[in-house]
Amino acid sequence: MLVTEHQAELYRYVKYLGADHALAEDLVQETFLATLKGAWPPSLSDVPRRGAWLRGIARHLLLRHWEREVRSPVRLDSRALERAEQVWTGTFPGGEDGTLHVEALRVCVEQMPERSREMLDFRYSQRKSRSEMAAAFSMSEHGVKSALQRIRARLWECVQARLKLEGA
């Protein structure tokens, strides 16, 4: 029950904090393993408190990982991670795990014009640089930057509108 209710949230949370896909998967597993070795979670009926407890364990494990990993591209201290937790709980109040946001984003991306979807794919799935994108789309690097900013702004507005319609 603990895993099925919180696995997706924990994965999104550690990705939000800066972990890559492989590290996020490892940290989620380590978080649940740590719960087996440690104290019992808060009351099973208190989902938000249980989520906060698990995020605290995952945050601690991520911080330990970054302290051990000298070449880590991400450098955050415990204060920055605590601030990230405040933003997370403000964005997903009442134990919501981000599923509604992810679904809204998926629908909004599907509704984007094809060229916008292609640009998003190049940038975020294929991890192409602005210069690579400029060549592929016959644009300047500044044009690519501006286009991506406009696309992200439209996505933000679309997601917010969808969440408002759904009462989230």
N, C-alpha and C positions, 0 to 999 in steps of 0.2 A: 504494500500500500504506500509506504513512504517513497519508494522509488518511482512507482507509476505516477504518483501525484506531483512529484517535484523534479523529475529528471529533465524535462524539457526546459523548465524555468532555470534550473542550475546551469544547464548548457548555455542558454542565452545570456545569463548573468556573467559567466566567466568570459564569454566572447565579448560582451559589453566592456568588461574590464581590460580587455586587450589580449586575451589568449587566442592563439590560432586554433584551427579545427582540432588537430591532434592533441594539443595540450588541453583544450577544453574537455574533450572526451576523457582524457586521463584524469583530470581534476574532478570531474563528476564521479567517476568510479572511486577515486580515492576518498572523496567526501562521504560516499555511502559506506565504504569500508571503515572509515574513521568512526562512523556512528555505531558500527558493530562493536568496536573496541572501547568506546567511551560511554558517557552517561546516556540515559534514555532521553529521547526528545521531549519537547513540551507536549502537553495533552494532545492526543490524536484528533480531538475535535477542534483544536485551535490551529487551522491551516495557516493563517498569516504568521503566527508566532513560530510554527514549525519551519516555514519557508525562510524566515529571518535567521533562525538558528542554523539551518543548512547553508544559507548564503554566508554566514559568519565563518563556518568551517571551511567552505570553498575559498573565501577571501584569504583566510590565514594560509591555506595550502598554496595559493597562488603567490602570495607574498614570499613565503619560504622558497618557492621555486625560483622567483626572480632574484632572491638573495644568493642562491646557489649558482645561478646561471649568469656568468660574467658577461657573456655576449648578448644578453637579452636586449632587444631593441626598446623594450618598455621599462621605464623606471618610475615607479610610483612608491610612495611611502604609505604608512598606515593611515595617516591623515587624509591623503588623497583617496585612498580606498574607502574610508569612512564617508567622505563626501559623495563618492560614487554610490554608496549604499543609500544615502539620503535621496539622491536623484532617482535611483531605481524605485524606492518605496513611494516616492512622490508621483512617479509615472505610472506605477502599477499598484494602486492602493487596494486594500482589502484582500490581499493575497492573489490578485489576478496575476497570471504568470507570463503575460505577453502574447498569448496565443491569439487574442483578438487583434492585436496590433500587427502580428505577422500575417494573419489572414487578410486584413485590410490592405496591407502593403502588396500582397500577392495580387489581389483584385485590381488595385490601382496600377501596378506595373503592366498587367494584362491589357488595361484600357489605354495605355500610352501609345502614341504613334510608333510605327515599326522602327523608324530611325532612332527614336529615343530609347526604345528597348535594346536596340543593337549597341548604342553607346553605353548603356548600363551594363550590358553583358561584357563588352570589351573592358570596361574599367573594373568591374567588381568580380566577375566570374573568371575572366581571362587575365586579370591584373595587368592590363596594358598601360604603359606610361602615356602621358599626354602627347609626347612627341610621336609615339607609335599610333595613337588614335588620330592625331592630326594628319598623318600620312594616309591612313586608311579612309578617313572621311573627307579628305581634300579640304582641310581647314587649318587655320593657324593654331598654335598651342593655346594662345589666349582665347581663340574662338571655342576650342574644346572646353577650356576651363569655364567660360561663360555659359556654354550650352549645358554642361553638367550642373552648374549652379541653378540654372532655370529648371532643369529636370528634377533636381532634388527638391526645389521649392514647390513645384507642382505636386510631386509625390507627397510632401508634407501636408499640403492643403487637402489633397484627396484623402489621405489616411485620417486626418482630423475630422473631415466631414463624414466619412464612413463610421468612425467611432461614435460621433455625435448621433448619427442615425440609429446606431445599435444601442445607444444608451450607456456606452462605456465611459 
